[in-house]
């Protein structure tokens, strides 16, 4: 099965971007802010599913830690994504991401 490490991170960054745009458009009372929020929620759902896939396929985690991470990602959404991608992901996938 293909490793989707980069795609997962890109989906998270796109969702952050859309959340930011939706917030900005809402504050400026511009039309279609709700559409941007809907897009952000959809992209957020995509990265959550990809992170859950990473967690379930990880051989580095025991069952208790895996369950804790699953609950954290599902209920924490954006905050959990920031914590996961910047602090916990290396522990889950077992490798450092090399920035190009």
C-alpha positions in Angstrom: 0.0 0.0 0.0 1.2 3.4 -0.9 2.7 5.6 1.9 0.7 8.9 2.0 2.9 10.8 4.3 3.2 14.0 2.2 -0.4 13.9 1.1 -1.6 13.8 4.7 0.4 16.8 5.7 -0.6 18.7 2.6 -4.3 18.1 3.3 -3.8 19.4 6.9 -2.1 22.6 5.6 -4.9 23.1 3.0 -7.5 22.8 5.7 -5.7 25.4 7.9 -5.6 27.7 4.9 -9.3 27.3 4.2 -10.1 27.8 7.9 -8.1 31.0 7.9 -9.8 32.3 4.7 -13.2 31.4 6.1 -12.5 33.3 9.3 -11.1 36.3 7.4 -14.2 36.4 5.1 -16.5 36.1 8.1 -14.8 38.9 9.9 -15.0 41.1 6.8 -18.6 40.0 6.2 -17.9 38.9 2.6 -20.2 36.6 0.8 -19.5 32.9 0.5 -17.7 32.6 3.9 -20.0 29.6 4.7 -18.8 28.0 1.4 -15.2 28.4 2.5 -16.0 26.9 5.9 -17.6 23.9 4.2 -14.6 23.4 2.1 -12.3 23.6 5.1 -14.4 21.0 7.0 -14.3 18.7 4.0 -10.5 19.0 3.6 -10.2 18.6 7.4 -12.2 15.3 7.2 -9.8 14.1 4.5 -6.7 14.7 6.6 -8.4 13.2 9.7 -9.1 10.0 7.8 -5.5 9.9 6.4 -4.1 10.4 10.0 -6.4 7.6 11.3 -5.0 5.4 8.5 -1.5 6.2 9.6 -2.3 5.4 13.2 -3.9 2.1 12.4 -1.1 1.0 10.1 1.7 2.0 12.5 3.8 -0.7 14.0 5.5 1.7 16.4 2.5 2.1 18.7 0.9 -0.2 21.3 -2.9 -0.6 21.4 -3.4 1.8 24.4 -1.4 4.6 22.8 -3.0 4.0 19.5 -6.5 4.4 21.0 -5.5 7.5 22.9 -4.2 9.1 19.7 -7.3 8.1 17.8 -9.6 9.8 20.3 -7.3 12.8 20.4 -7.3 13.3 16.6 -11.1 12.7 16.3 -12.1 15.2 19.0 -9.3 17.7 18.8 -9.5 18.4 15.0 -7.3 21.5 14.3 -5.6 21.7 17.6 -4.9 18.0 17.5 -3.6 18.3 14.0 -1.0 20.9 15.0 0.1 18.8 18.0 0.2 15.6 15.8 2.1 17.1 12.9 4.7 19.0 14.9 5.2 16.7 17.9 3.7 13.2 17.6 4.0 12.2 14.0 7.6 11.1 14.1 6.7 8.7 16.9 3.8 7.2 14.8 5.5 6.8 11.4 9.0 6.1 12.8 10.8 8.5 10.5 11.7 12.1 10.3 10.3 14.1 7.4 13.0 15.6 5.3 12.0 19.1 4.1 12.9 19.8 0.5 
